[in-house]
Amino acid sequence: MRHSFASGRRDRWRRVARGIAVAVATATGFAALSFGGLTGPAAAAAVESLAAPSPAALSAAANSEVATGYGHTCAVRTDASLWCWGSNYLGELGDGTTTARTTPVRIGTATTWASLDAGTSYTCGIRTDGTLWCWGNNFRGQLGDGTTTMRTTPVQVGTATTWASVSAGDSHTCATRTDGSLWCWGFNRFAQLGMSSDIYIATAPVRVGTATTWASVATGYAHTCAVRTEGTLWCWGNNTDGQLGVGGLSYRDAPAQVGTATTWTGVTAGYAYSCAVRAEGTLWCWGENGYGQLGISGTHQTTPVQVGTATSWSTVRAGFDTACAVRTDSSLWCWGNNSTGQLGDGTTTHRFAPTRIGTATTWASDFAPGYHICGFQTGDSLWCWGNNANGQLGDSTTTQRPAPGQVTLPA
């Protein structure tokens, strides 16, 4: 049973989504630096390794990245080029137009993209030189460029060259720098920026506290969670469904520690819930559970609850009401909302426990769940499935797909 206040906000969000993108998809902000199946000294080493990457490390990276928004998808290839497709009503593809695309289109000519994340109807990415760029919807200042002007091409966020990770939510964005500092901007009605909600909108990055130990950050609809380098977990913002994991339903306008564990290695935030993994490979979720997005049966949870008994979880990421995780054997599992076939099991039945996607054991840690899901497999092949009303699956159609289909990225 959902709380009526949360349901009201969800209905408003859906109406906005239909107006923006016609189809329903996901708002997913995530950060998933995680190491599953580790114990003893190995677990300690995993937590120790959570320090933010340097620009030099970003330059050396040749990893694929994929991000999904409400009705659009973007991906970085191993050659560090950027490609996007799907809904483009608010310029979220970054190609200089507001024209939807049913197949991947290259964004600019740069070959220096290192990582990215997609919000509801906007996108942000970090380049190998440590600069941060955002584009798309900017009604709440979520692009961080000091304005509320929509951008149809990437615009740089300030002049800093030390950005390490970025997470895009519905209308707010947070990012870490290589010095371990944390910054947020955009909508702050529910204190999701980690500061008093008296500040309604911040159109440029504002530092969250003074700590220099932030390793990763994840933004949901109106809440934020982050992991520190010593393995502690912190959340703040809206807490109507217990999505902060601190017990009770009161919102927090500053980071509040989730329990006392010091073995958290990655956290992700969905609409009104959160999930995280620990160094020993266990998986935990909390918050709203109307669709089974916590991976368990029952109602909402205000503190972390373990998902099953497996100790082989490696990476978890959350979308709107759907979550997915990869195990150490490189199998992919998803659960929660399945209304558009995004669980890939050939049905539209919601699942209250992790459901395996096919039999492949070649899934990488680059995957993004929502009303449509995309993920890379080893060999750099990209696969998408679920909702496709805006061409976000990149297969040149707008036909929903209940099982993974490979995306052809132009040579």
Secondary structure, 3 states (H helix, E strand, C coil): CCCHHHHHHHHHHHHHHHHHHCCCCCCCEEECCCCCCCCHHHHHHHHHCCCCCCHHHHHHCCCCEEEECCCEEEEECCCCCEEEEECCCCCCCCCCCCCCEEEEEECCCCCCEEEEEECCCEEEEEECCCCEEEEECCCCCCCCCCCCCCEEEEEECCCCCCEEEEEECCCEEEEEECCCCEEEEEECCCCCCCCCCCCCEEEEEEECCCCCCEEEEEECCCEEEEEECCCCEEEEECCCCCCCCCCCCCCEEEEEECCCCCCEEEEEECCCEEEEEECCCCEEEEECCCCCCCCCCCCCEEEEEECCCCCCEEEEEECCCEEEEEECCCCEEEEECCCCCCCCCCCCCCEEEEEECCCCCCEEEEEECCCEEEEEECCCEEEEEECCCCCCCCCCCCCCEEEEEEECCCC
